[in-house]
Amino acid sequence: MVRQTASLVFLEILGGLILLVLVAAGLLAFRLSSGPLDLSMFRDDLEKAMTEARDGRPVRLGDVQLEWSQQDRRLHISGTHLQMLDGKGNLSASADHANIVLSGSSLVLGKVEVLRLELSDGWINVDQETPTRWSIGGEPLPEIPAGKLPETPQEWLQRANEVLPPVLQALEDAEDQFSIEHLGFTNFEFRVRDPNQAPILDITDAKGQLSRVENGLLVALSGSGAGAGLPGGIAATLQSNRPESSLHAEFAVANWPLADLADRFGAPADAFAGLPADADVSIDLQRDSGVRQIVLHAKTGEGKLPYAGGIDVTDLDMTA
């Protein structure tokens, strides 16, 4: 009898808690139907959580609100005027809007932990600090070994074997250190600058992500070149696989005048004037054995190739 009474009391308490949650959810839904709910009291906690995720480099937020998304029928924490500073305290990135997803289990323990962060409508600096060191949004990138631009296939292979292993190591380190599961951005501008802060080039309409995936980390970026001699489109993807100690990399350009492409590869540029091209390359790297495979695909539009006195082409598709 005592055991039965205890069970009834437990069920009554559980039922009361469920009813309380339903009432609270109903009141919250009613409140959100008239507009977002201000969460300014949690701004310091959110800034601290994102600063910790950036290894101490500060993050600032403007307004913070809880709102209901009609698109995916979920509650979202939205922020405005997010700013990221570099290690010297200089502004290195800014976004007009931020969508934040927190860890529910951490909230139960009284801790704010950011799991997902989606940024939109902003800009980010890509700074060359030395000939071999770069940073993006204040985050240091793997050091690029010094060397000249390759001109032969063998030199390109050697260069890939020098540059990509540090990239693989950096992705594995990031997988261990970053608590954020997904960082995405849309409608961004990448401002590439030299060591004197002078602009080198801009990439506009950029979108991309840094995400944890099965067995590794995925980094993706795409955008449009802004400036003379730049391709109409740029894309890059890096994906690590920790169990296999491997890296898959893809790089692509679209609507790039072949003369500019030839000039960067050490070929005569004048002979290709006026010929547009798309090109992409994929590379597979194994930590122990180096580059296993390189696949190059190029396609040109209408123009003239500098062979046999000039060959008119409407399109040319090549894979190597």
Contacts in CASP RR format, 6 or more apart in sequence:
PFRMAT RR
TARGET T0000
AUTHOR 0000-0000-0000
METHOD contacts of the structure
MODEL  1
MVRQTASLVFLEILGGLILLVLVAAGLLAFRLSSGPLDLSMFRDDLEKAM
TEARDGRPVRLGDVQLEWSQQDRRLHISGTHLQMLDGKGNLSASADHANI
VLSGSSLVLGKVEVLRLELSDGWINVDQETPTRWSIGGEPLPEIPAGKLP
ETPQEWLQRANEVLPPVLQALEDAEDQFSIEHLGFTNFEFRVRDPNQAPI
LDITDAKGQLSRVENGLLVALSGSGAGAGLPGGIAATLQSNRPESSLHAE
FAVANWPLADLADRFGAPADAFAGLPADADVSIDLQRDSGVRQIVLHAKT
GEGKLPYAGGIDVTDLDMTA
28 37 0 8 1.000
29 68 0 8 1.000
31 37 0 8 1.000
32 66 0 8 1.000
32 67 0 8 1.000
32 68 0 8 1.000
32 75 0 8 1.000
33 68 0 8 1.000
35 67 0 8 1.000
36 65 0 8 1.000
36 66 0 8 1.000
36 67 0 8 1.000
36 78 0 8 1.000
37 65 0 8 1.000
37 66 0 8 1.000
37 67 0 8 1.000
38 63 0 8 1.000
38 64 0 8 1.000
38 65 0 8 1.000
39 64 0 8 1.000
39 65 0 8 1.000
39 66 0 8 1.000
39 77 0 8 1.000
40 63 0 8 1.000
40 64 0 8 1.000
42 64 0 8 1.000
42 112 0 8 1.000
43 61 0 8 1.000
43 62 0 8 1.000
43 64 0 8 1.000
45 112 0 8 1.000
46 61 0 8 1.000
46 64 0 8 1.000
46 77 0 8 1.000
46 100 0 8 1.000
46 112 0 8 1.000
46 114 0 8 1.000
47 58 0 8 1.000
47 59 0 8 1.000
47 60 0 8 1.000
47 61 0 8 1.000
48 112 0 8 1.000
49 112 0 8 1.000
49 113 0 8 1.000
49 114 0 8 1.000
50 59 0 8 1.000
50 114 0 8 1.000
50 117 0 8 1.000
51 57 0 8 1.000
51 58 0 8 1.000
51 59 0 8 1.000
52 179 0 8 1.000
53 114 0 8 1.000
53 178 0 8 1.000
53 179 0 8 1.000
53 180 0 8 1.000
54 84 0 8 1.000
54 139 0 8 1.000
55 177 0 8 1.000
57 84 0 8 1.000
57 85 0 8 1.000
57 86 0 8 1.000
57 87 0 8 1.000
57 138 0 8 1.000
57 139 0 8 1.000
58 84 0 8 1.000
58 85 0 8 1.000
58 89 0 8 1.000
59 82 0 8 1.000
59 83 0 8 1.000
59 84 0 8 1.000
59 85 0 8 1.000
60 81 0 8 1.000
60 82 0 8 1.000
60 83 0 8 1.000
60 85 0 8 1.000
61 79 0 8 1.000
61 80 0 8 1.000
61 81 0 8 1.000
61 82 0 8 1.000
61 83 0 8 1.000
61 98 0 8 1.000
62 79 0 8 1.000
62 80 0 8 1.000
62 81 0 8 1.000
62 82 0 8 1.000
63 79 0 8 1.000
63 80 0 8 1.000
63 81 0 8 1.000
64 77 0 8 1.000
64 78 0 8 1.000
64 79 0 8 1.000
65 77 0 8 1.000
65 78 0 8 1.000
65 79 0 8 1.000
66 75 0 8 1.000
66 76 0 8 1.000
66 77 0 8 1.000
66 78 0 8 1.000
67 75 0 8 1.000
67 76 0 8 1.000
67 78 0 8 1.000
68 74 0 8 1.000
68 75 0 8 1.000
68 76 0 8 1.000
69 75 0 8 1.000
69 76 0 8 1.000
76 99 0 8 1.000
76 100 0 8 1.000
76 101 0 8 1.000
77 99 0 8 1.000
77 100 0 8 1.000
77 101 0 8 1.000
77 102 0 8 1.000
78 97 0 8 1.000
78 98 0 8 1.000
78 99 0 8 1.000
78 100 0 8 1.000
79 97 0 8 1.000
79 98 0 8 1.000
79 99 0 8 1.000
79 100 0 8 1.000
80 96 0 8 1.000
80 97 0 8 1.000
80 98 0 8 1.000
81 94 0 8 1.000
81 95 0 8 1.000
81 96 0 8 1.000
82 94 0 8 1.000
82 95 0 8 1.000
82 97 0 8 1.000
82 98 0 8 1.000
82 119 0 8 1.000
83 91 0 8 1.000
83 93 0 8 1.000
83 94 0 8 1.000
84 91 0 8 1.000
84 92 0 8 1.000
84 93 0 8 1.000
84 94 0 8 1.000
84 124 0 8 1.000
84 137 0 8 1.000
84 138 0 8 1.000
85 91 0 8 1.000
85 92 0 8 1.000
85 138 0 8 1.000
86 92 0 8 1.000
86 135 0 8 1.000
86 137 0 8 1.000
86 138 0 8 1.000
87 138 0 8 1.000
92 124 0 8 1.000
92 125 0 8 1.000
92 127 0 8 1.000
92 135 0 8 1.000
92 137 0 8 1.000
92 138 0 8 1.000
93 122 0 8 1.000
93 123 0 8 1.000
93 124 0 8 1.000
93 125 0 8 1.000
93 137 0 8 1.000
93 138 0 8 1.000
94 122 0 8 1.000
94 123 0 8 1.000
94 124 0 8 1.000
95 119 0 8 1.000
95 120 0 8 1.000
95 121 0 8 1.000
95 122 0 8 1.000
95 185 0 8 1.000
95 188 0 8 1.000
96 120 0 8 1.000
96 121 0 8 1.000
96 122 0 8 1.000
97 119 0 8 1.000
97 120 0 8 1.000
97 121 0 8 1.000
98 117 0 8 1.000
98 118 0 8 1.000
98 119 0 8 1.000
98 120 0 8 1.000
99 116 0 8 1.000
99 117 0 8 1.000
99 118 0 8 1.000
99 119 0 8 1.000
99 120 0 8 1.000
100 114 0 8 1.000
100 116 0 8 1.000
100 117 0 8 1.000
101 114 0 8 1.000
101 115 0 8 1.000
101 116 0 8 1.000
101 117 0 8 1.000
102 112 0 8 1.000
102 113 0 8 1.000
102 114 0 8 1.000
102 115 0 8 1.000
103 113 0 8 1.000
103 114 0 8 1.000
103 115 0 8 1.000
106 112 0 8 1.000
106 113 0 8 1.000
113 179 0 8 1.000
114 179 0 8 1.000
114 180 0 8 1.000
115 179 0 8 1.000
115 180 0 8 1.000
115 181 0 8 1.000
115 182 0 8 1.000
116 180 0 8 1.000
116 181 0 8 1.000
116 182 0 8 1.000
116 183 0 8 1.000
117 180 0 8 1.000
117 182 0 8 1.000
117 183 0 8 1.000
117 184 0 8 1.000
118 182 0 8 1.000
118 184 0 8 1.000
118 185 0 8 1.000
118 186 0 8 1.000
119 183 0 8 1.000
119 184 0 8 1.000
119 185 0 8 1.000
119 186 0 8 1.000
119 188 0 8 1.000
120 185 0 8 1.000
120 186 0 8 1.000
120 187 0 8 1.000
120 188 0 8 1.000
121 186 0 8 1.000
121 187 0 8 1.000
121 188 0 8 1.000
122 185 0 8 1.000
122 187 0 8 1.000
122 188 0 8 1.000
122 189 0 8 1.000
123 188 0 8 1.000
123 189 0 8 1.000
123 190 0 8 1.000
123 191 0 8 1.000
124 136 0 8 1.000
124 137 0 8 1.000
124 185 0 8 1.000
124 188 0 8 1.000
124 189 0 8 1.000
124 190 0 8 1.000
124 191 0 8 1.000
125 135 0 8 1.000
125 136 0 8 1.000
125 137 0 8 1.000
125 138 0 8 1.000
125 191 0 8 1.000
125 193 0 8 1.000
126 134 0 8 1.000
126 135 0 8 1.000
126 136 0 8 1.000
126 137 0 8 1.000
126 190 0 8 1.000
126 191 0 8 1.000
126 192 0 8 1.000
126 193 0 8 1.000
127 134 0 8 1.000
127 135 0 8 1.000
127 136 0 8 1.000
127 137 0 8 1.000
127 138 0 8 1.000
127 193 0 8 1.000
127 195 0 8 1.000
127 197 0 8 1.000
128 134 0 8 1.000
128 192 0 8 1.000
128 193 0 8 1.000
128 194 0 8 1.000
128 195 0 8 1.000
128 200 0 8 1.000
129 135 0 8 1.000
129 195 0 8 1.000
130 195 0 8 1.000
131 146 0 8 1.000
132 143 0 8 1.000
132 144 0 8 1.000
132 145 0 8 1.000
132 146 0 8 1.000
133 140 0 8 1.000
133 141 0 8 1.000
133 143 0 8 1.000
133 144 0 8 1.000
134 140 0 8 1.000
134 141 0 8 1.000
134 144 0 8 1.000
135 141 0 8 1.000
141 170 0 8 1.000
142 166 0 8 1.000
142 167 0 8 1.000
142 169 0 8 1.000
142 170 0 8 1.000
143 166 0 8 1.000
144 163 0 8 1.000
144 166 0 8 1.000
145 162 0 8 1.000
145 163 0 8 1.000
145 166 0 8 1.000
147 159 0 8 1.000
149 264 0 8 1.000
149 266 0 8 1.000
150 156 0 8 1.000
150 158 0 8 1.000
150 159 0 8 1.000
151 265 0 8 1.000
151 266 0 8 1.000
156 294 0 8 1.000
157 291 0 8 1.000
157 294 0 8 1.000
160 283 0 8 1.000
160 285 0 8 1.000
160 291 0 8 1.000
160 294 0 8 1.000
161 285 0 8 1.000
161 290 0 8 1.000
161 291 0 8 1.000
164 247 0 8 1.000
164 249 0 8 1.000
164 283 0 8 1.000
164 285 0 8 1.000
164 290 0 8 1.000
164 291 0 8 1.000
165 285 0 8 1.000
165 287 0 8 1.000
165 290 0 8 1.000
167 238 0 8 1.000
167 247 0 8 1.000
167 249 0 8 1.000
168 240 0 8 1.000
168 245 0 8 1.000
168 246 0 8 1.000
168 247 0 8 1.000
168 285 0 8 1.000
168 287 0 8 1.000
171 216 0 8 1.000
171 217 0 8 1.000
171 219 0 8 1.000
171 238 0 8 1.000
171 240 0 8 1.000
171 247 0 8 1.000
172 216 0 8 1.000
172 217 0 8 1.000
172 240 0 8 1.000
172 242 0 8 1.000
174 210 0 8 1.000
174 217 0 8 1.000
175 212 0 8 1.000
175 216 0 8 1.000
175 217 0 8 1.000
175 240 0 8 1.000
175 242 0 8 1.000
178 210 0 8 1.000
180 210 0 8 1.000
181 211 0 8 1.000
181 212 0 8 1.000
182 209 0 8 1.000
182 210 0 8 1.000
182 211 0 8 1.000
182 212 0 8 1.000
183 209 0 8 1.000
183 210 0 8 1.000
183 211 0 8 1.000
184 207 0 8 1.000
184 208 0 8 1.000
184 209 0 8 1.000
184 210 0 8 1.000
184 211 0 8 1.000
185 206 0 8 1.000
185 207 0 8 1.000
185 208 0 8 1.000
185 209 0 8 1.000
186 207 0 8 1.000
186 208 0 8 1.000
187 205 0 8 1.000
187 206 0 8 1.000
187 207 0 8 1.000
188 206 0 8 1.000
188 207 0 8 1.000
189 202 0 8 1.000
189 203 0 8 1.000
189 204 0 8 1.000
189 206 0 8 1.000
190 202 0 8 1.000
190 203 0 8 1.000
190 204 0 8 1.000
190 206 0 8 1.000
190 221 0 8 1.000
190 223 0 8 1.000
191 199 0 8 1.000
191 202 0 8 1.000
192 199 0 8 1.000
192 200 0 8 1.000
192 201 0 8 1.000
192 202 0 8 1.000
192 203 0 8 1.000
193 199 0 8 1.000
193 200 0 8 1.000
194 200 0 8 1.000
201 225 0 8 1.000
201 226 0 8 1.000
201 227 0 8 1.000
201 230 0 8 1.000
202 225 0 8 1.000
202 226 0 8 1.000
202 227 0 8 1.000
203 223 0 8 1.000
203 224 0 8 1.000
203 225 0 8 1.000
203 226 0 8 1.000
203 234 0 8 1.000
204 223 0 8 1.000
204 224 0 8 1.000
204 225 0 8 1.000
204 226 0 8 1.000
205 223 0 8 1.000
205 224 0 8 1.000
206 221 0 8 1.000
206 222 0 8 1.000
206 223 0 8 1.000
206 224 0 8 1.000
207 221 0 8 1.000
207 222 0 8 1.000
207 223 0 8 1.000
208 220 0 8 1.000
208 221 0 8 1.000
208 222 0 8 1.000
209 218 0 8 1.000
209 219 0 8 1.000
209 220 0 8 1.000
210 217 0 8 1.000
210 218 0 8 1.000
210 219 0 8 1.000
211 217 0 8 1.000
211 218 0 8 1.000
212 218 0 8 1.000
213 239 0 8 1.000
215 240 0 8 1.000
215 241 0 8 1.000
215 242 0 8 1.000
215 243 0 8 1.000
215 244 0 8 1.000
216 239 0 8 1.000
216 240 0 8 1.000
216 241 0 8 1.000
216 242 0 8 1.000
217 239 0 8 1.000
217 240 0 8 1.000
218 237 0 8 1.000
218 238 0 8 1.000
218 239 0 8 1.000
219 236 0 8 1.000
219 237 0 8 1.000
219 238 0 8 1.000
219 239 0 8 1.000
220 235 0 8 1.000
220 236 0 8 1.000
220 237 0 8 1.000
220 238 0 8 1.000
221 234 0 8 1.000
221 235 0 8 1.000
221 236 0 8 1.000
221 237 0 8 1.000
222 233 0 8 1.000
222 234 0 8 1.000
222 235 0 8 1.000
222 236 0 8 1.000
223 233 0 8 1.000
223 234 0 8 1.000
223 235 0 8 1.000
224 232 0 8 1.000
224 233 0 8 1.000
224 234 0 8 1.000
225 231 0 8 1.000
225 232 0 8 1.000
225 233 0 8 1.000
225 234 0 8 1.000
229 256 0 8 1.000
229 257 0 8 1.000
229 260 0 8 1.000
230 256 0 8 1.000
230 260 0 8 1.000
231 253 0 8 1.000
231 254 0 8 1.000
231 255 0 8 1.000
231 256 0 8 1.000
232 253 0 8 1.000
232 254 0 8 1.000
232 255 0 8 1.000
232 256 0 8 1.000
233 252 0 8 1.000
233 253 0 8 1.000
233 254 0 8 1.000
233 255 0 8 1.000
233 256 0 8 1.000
234 252 0 8 1.000
234 253 0 8 1.000
234 254 0 8 1.000
235 250 0 8 1.000
235 251 0 8 1.000
235 252 0 8 1.000
235 253 0 8 1.000
235 254 0 8 1.000
235 280 0 8 1.000
236 249 0 8 1.000
236 250 0 8 1.000
236 251 0 8 1.000
236 252 0 8 1.000
237 248 0 8 1.000
237 249 0 8 1.000
237 250 0 8 1.000
238 247 0 8 1.000
238 248 0 8 1.000
238 249 0 8 1.000
239 247 0 8 1.000
239 248 0 8 1.000
239 249 0 8 1.000
240 246 0 8 1.000
240 247 0 8 1.000
241 247 0 8 1.000
241 248 0 8 1.000
244 286 0 8 1.000
245 286 0 8 1.000
245 287 0 8 1.000
245 288 0 8 1.000
246 284 0 8 1.000
246 285 0 8 1.000
246 286 0 8 1.000
246 287 0 8 1.000
247 283 0 8 1.000
247 284 0 8 1.000
247 285 0 8 1.000
248 282 0 8 1.000
248 283 0 8 1.000
248 284 0 8 1.000
248 285 0 8 1.000
249 282 0 8 1.000
249 283 0 8 1.000
249 284 0 8 1.000
249 285 0 8 1.000
250 280 0 8 1.000
250 281 0 8 1.000
250 282 0 8 1.000
250 283 0 8 1.000
251 280 0 8 1.000
251 281 0 8 1.000
252 278 0 8 1.000
252 279 0 8 1.000
252 280 0 8 1.000
252 281 0 8 1.000
253 261 0 8 1.000
253 278 0 8 1.000
253 279 0 8 1.000
253 280 0 8 1.000
254 278 0 8 1.000
255 276 0 8 1.000
255 277 0 8 1.000
255 278 0 8 1.000
256 276 0 8 1.000
256 277 0 8 1.000
256 278 0 8 1.000
256 279 0 8 1.000
257 272 0 8 1.000
257 273 0 8 1.000
257 274 0 8 1.000
257 275 0 8 1.000
257 276 0 8 1.000
257 277 0 8 1.000
258 272 0 8 1.000
258 274 0 8 1.000
258 275 0 8 1.000
258 276 0 8 1.000
258 277 0 8 1.000
258 300 0 8 1.000
259 269 0 8 1.000
259 270 0 8 1.000
259 272 0 8 1.000
259 273 0 8 1.000
259 274 0 8 1.000
259 275 0 8 1.000
260 269 0 8 1.000
261 272 0 8 1.000
261 277 0 8 1.000
261 279 0 8 1.000
262 268 0 8 1.000
262 269 0 8 1.000
262 271 0 8 1.000
262 272 0 8 1.000
263 269 0 8 1.000
268 306 0 8 1.000
271 306 0 8 1.000
272 305 0 8 1.000
272 306 0 8 1.000
274 303 0 8 1.000
275 300 0 8 1.000
275 301 0 8 1.000
275 302 0 8 1.000
275 303 0 8 1.000
275 304 0 8 1.000
275 305 0 8 1.000
276 300 0 8 1.000
276 301 0 8 1.000
277 298 0 8 1.000
277 299 0 8 1.000
277 300 0 8 1.000
277 301 0 8 1.000
278 298 0 8 1.000
278 299 0 8 1.000
278 300 0 8 1.000
279 296 0 8 1.000
279 297 0 8 1.000
279 298 0 8 1.000
279 299 0 8 1.000
280 296 0 8 1.000
280 297 0 8 1.000
280 298 0 8 1.000
281 294 0 8 1.000
281 295 0 8 1.000
281 296 0 8 1.000
281 297 0 8 1.000
282 293 0 8 1.000
282 294 0 8 1.000
282 295 0 8 1.000
283 291 0 8 1.000
283 293 0 8 1.000
283 294 0 8 1.000
284 291 0 8 1.000
284 292 0 8 1.000
284 293 0 8 1.000
284 294 0 8 1.000
285 291 0 8 1.000
285 292 0 8 1.000
286 292 0 8 1.000
295 319 0 8 1.000
295 320 0 8 1.000
296 319 0 8 1.000
296 320 0 8 1.000
297 317 0 8 1.000
297 318 0 8 1.000
297 319 0 8 1.000
297 320 0 8 1.000
298 316 0 8 1.000
298 317 0 8 1.000
298 318 0 8 1.000
298 319 0 8 1.000
299 315 0 8 1.000
299 316 0 8 1.000
299 317 0 8 1.000
299 318 0 8 1.000
300 313 0 8 1.000
300 315 0 8 1.000
300 316 0 8 1.000
301 313 0 8 1.000
301 314 0 8 1.000
301 315 0 8 1.000
301 316 0 8 1.000
302 313 0 8 1.000
302 314 0 8 1.000
302 315 0 8 1.000
303 312 0 8 1.000
303 313 0 8 1.000
303 314 0 8 1.000
304 310 0 8 1.000
304 311 0 8 1.000
304 312 0 8 1.000
304 313 0 8 1.000
305 311 0 8 1.000
305 313 0 8 1.000
305 316 0 8 1.000
END
